Amino acid sequence: MSAPGVLIGAARSSSGKTTLTLGLMRALTRRGLRVAPVKCGPDYIDPAFHAAATGRAGVNLDSWAMDADVIAALAAHAGAGADLMIAEGAMGLFDGAPGGAAGVGANADIAAMLGWPVVLIHDVSGQAQTAAAIVRGITAHDARVTLAGVVMNRVASERHRRLAGEAIEALGVKMFGALPRDETIALPERHLGLVQAGETPELDARLDALADFIEAHVDVEAIVACATSGETGNLIPNASPPAQRIAIARDDAFSFFYPHLAQSWRDAGAELSFFSPLADEAPPEDCGLCWLPGGYPELHAGRLSAAQGFIKGLRRFAKGRWIHGECGGYMALGRTLIDATGEAHEMAGLLELETSFAKRKLHLGYRSARLATDHPLGAAGSRLRGHEFHYATILRETGDPFAIAKDAYSDDEHPAGLSNDGVSGSFFHLMA
């Protein structure tokens, strides 16, 4: 058994999940509770805000990419020593994709697996009593899921609150609160979601303001009381680390790296050494593999191109040791990166790749990948699960593929990324 938990879900994206989640996390942490944060689904940005709100590192749980035993073990590890676990959902409560490892990747899968009730935050703008019809449908849609109650969001007036709230309560559904429209509490955003926590000005003050907002309009004690404990697992299965000593880029340009992977590699005996390309640091010479995570190299392309200590260090490292780049890291390994203004910046030149952020197109979704050749991540043919999320456009991509990939909605396979003489990369983000 682990700490009791609750999942914050919604009928769709942009309903207020992050507002409610961060406000609850900070409010309860200020009260002295030890809150363990969880993010459902693939997401690098929200967990950093969760950590800032609670003072505890969080974890991502995803039923499409992860087996059920991995989910249970990760939840147990994250909740150890905590008083309460709060999970933030992604998109709509039941949204997902076919062919997952333990489910479809929906928030509902995580709630059902771990026995957590759902607190639904529902945006009632543009509706009144119709809100009850939507809540009725969500309540009845999946017998595995228990709806503990509702928080209404973007309520326009007392009359609006009464019309929508009384209709929902008539269903026998508990009303936990109602949030008025207030754009002043919104966190700044950019193309991949929220501006990263480390870049958000006056973050602590913003989190306290969210906590004050939630305390004023939500029955926080009632939400805590509804949390329940479910069955969790034991040790996290160790993923084979790609090397004994791994150099990992970490700064504002390269920050998209899942903590559960780092923990799994450490548990399997690997040593991780972090360095900052934006500080013109090269990968440590005593490492056997360099990992360039995703992030925002397109926002820092000029600085990266000028960071010759980093660029030359990568080129030295590539002479006899493996380098792998994910998404933004892949772009940095190419010849050229064109930024949003159309200016071209020279990158490491270790792969025959040219990418552009001036020509934007969203690429989003779960991906499964089969390694095209032997690789530190596994033998040729080994299967990986993860996702893709970027706006960059490939202008040129020449060479042997890193993997053969397909998305969750198609059986069609296609070459993905590049692999050349110990340097590899793709837009694929590894989750499991």
Salt bridges, closest charged atoms under 4 A:
ASP46 OD2 - LYS39 NZ 2.95
ASP83 OD1 - ARG34 NH2 2.91
GLU88 OE2 - LYS39 NZ 3.77
GLU88 OE1 - HIS50 NE2 2.70
ASP109 OD1 - ARG144 NH2 2.96
ASP123 OD2 - ARG12 NH2 2.95
ASP123 OD2 - ARG154 NH1 2.78
ASP142 OD2 - ARG144 NH2 2.85
GLU158 OE2 - ARG161 NH2 2.68
GLU199 OE2 - ARG190 NH1 3.14
ASP204 OD1 - ARG26 NH2 3.12
ASP208 OD1 - ARG26 NH1 2.87
ASP208 OD1 - ARG30 NH1 3.50
ASP212 OD1 - ARG30 NH2 2.90
GLU215 OE1 - ARG31 NH2 2.57
GLU221 OE2 - ARG31 NH1 2.98
GLU271 OE1 - ARG245 NH1 2.41
GLU285 OE2 - ARG316 NE 3.59
GLU285 OE1 - ARG321 NH2 2.82
ASP286 OD2 - ARG245 NH2 2.86
GLU298 OE2 - HIS191 NE2 2.93
GLU326 OE1 - HIS429 ND1 3.56
ASP339 OD2 - HIS345 NE2 2.86
GLU346 OE2 - ARG315 NH2 3.67
GLU352 OE2 - ARG335 NH2 2.66
GLU352 OE1 - ARG396 NH2 3.00
GLU354 OE2 - ARG396 NE 3.44
GLU388 OE1 - ARG367 NE 3.00
GLU388 OE2 - HIS390 NE2 2.81
GLU413 OE1 - ARG370 NH2 2.79
